[in-house]
């Protein structure tokens, strides 16, 4: 059974000019994601591996009858270390353009409010590579930097299509058989 963390999303009338983010850590780095795409946060979900999936795809989970693909964000962002392998991870369930995907992170910290004006674009040298286009911005928070990710760009189109195929996978949970349509 998955543990769930609840939080309230911002009201439309609250704090114009403010971004509300869910903060999370991968290793020693701090990240944020727009709270409006966070469906929920879970722990202790059983992940079922799917054969022949990319290295950063951990598998799928059954979340109240819905099959959700799970991506290890640590691996996808090339921040995976052997130390993180044994940690009990959190899964951010995000709704990205009507596609629900789980992303494994080391720890979810708290809801953060930052002024839109305090968010700076990433330095050109950082976003010059195609793979770095997922960085939406950077802001200072409690004397360290918070990287805000644009999850609609974390995966490429062909990777989203592959995840769509995983969503259509029929699973027999708690058994070793996986049937793929």
N, C-alpha and C positions, 0 to 999 in steps of 0.2 A: 504494500500500500504506500502510496506517495504522500510525503508530508507536503502541505501547501502553506505558502506564506501569502497573506492578504495585505492589501494596501488600497488606499483610496486614490483614484485618479482625480486630477484637478477639475474643478468646475470651470465651465466656459467663462464665467464672470471673474475668475480669480486672476490677479496679477498680470495684466497685459505687459508684454515685453519680457516675460520670464519664461524660461524653459524648465520643465519639470522632468527630471531624469531618474532612472533607476541606476544606482551606482553598483559596480561590481569590480572584482579584482581577478586578474590572471597573474600569478606570481606576485611580483612587487609592483606591478603596474595597475593603475586605476582607470576604469573606463565608465562610460555612461551611455545609456540608450533612452530615447524618448519614451516616456511612460505611456504614451498613447498607443504604442504598438505592443506593450507588454500585456499578454493575456493572463499569465500567472507565473509563479515561481514555485518549483517543486524540488524536493530532495527524495532520495531513497526510491527512485523509480527503477524497475527492472528493465534494462535495455536488452533487446534481442538483436543480436548481430545479423546482418544481411550479407550473404555471400557476394563477392565481387563488387563491393561498394568501395568508393575512394577511401584512402587512409583516414581522412578527417571525419568521415561519417561513422559514428559509433554503432548505429543501428536504428531501431524503431522502438517506441513505447506505445502501450495501449492506455490512452488517457480517456477514461469514461466512454469506452467504445470507439474512440477515434484513434486511428493509427497515425502517429506523429513521428516523422524522421528526426533524428537527433544528430547534430553536428558538434564535434568537439572544437569549440572556438579556439582553444589553446593550440590545437594542431593547425587549424585553418589560418591563424594569424602567425604561425611559426614561433609560438611562445611556449610550446610544450617542453617540459623537462622531465627527467626521470623522477625528480622529487614530487612532481604533481601527479604522477601515475597512481600513487597509493592514497591520495587524498580523497575524502568523501566530497564529491562535487555537487554543485547546484545546477539545475536546469532552468534556464529562462525560456518560457514558452512565448514566442513572439508571433504576431499576426502581421506578416509582411505582404502587402498587396494581395490580401485574401488567401494567403498561403500560410498555414500554421507550421512552424518549425521550432524545434527545441535546440538550444545552444548550451553546451556544458561550459561552466565557468568555475573558478576555484571558490569564490565566495561572493554572495550578494551582500552589499553593505547597507545602504539606506536610500531613501528617496531624497534627491538633491534638487534644490531650486537655484538656478543661476540666471543672471541677467543675460538676455540675448546679446547685449552690447559687450559683455565680458568674454564672449566666445570669439576667438581669433581663428582665421583660416589656418590650416596646417601650412608649414613652410613649403615652398615650391620643391625643394630637394626631396622632401618626404613623399609628396604626391606625384613626382615625376614618373615613377614606375606604375604601370597599369594596375598591378596588384594592390597598390596603396590607395586607390580611389575611394575606398570605404571609410576614410577618415573625414568626418564632417567638420570637425573643428577641435580646438584645444582651449581649455580655460584653466586658470589657476584656482585651486580649491584647497584651503587649509595648508598653504605653503608647499603644495605639490601640484603637478599637472594632471588634469583629467582629460583623457582623450574621448571625444564623443564620436561614436561609430554610426555610420549610415548603413543599417542592415540590409537595405534594398540593394546595396552594392557589395556586400561581403561575399556573396556567391555570384558566379557568372551565370549567364542565361542557360548554358548547357547543364550546369550544376543544379539550377532550379528545376529544370526538366527532369533530371535524374531523381531529385527529391520528390517530384510529383509522382513519378513511377513508384517510389517507395511507399507513398501514401496509399496507392492502389494495391499494395501487397496484402494478401490475406494471411493472417497469422494464426497458428495454433499455439497459444501461450502456454508456458510451463511444460512444453514438450520440445523435442528437437526438430520437429518438422516445420519447414517454412515453405509455403506455396506462393509462387510469384505468378501473377497474371501475365 
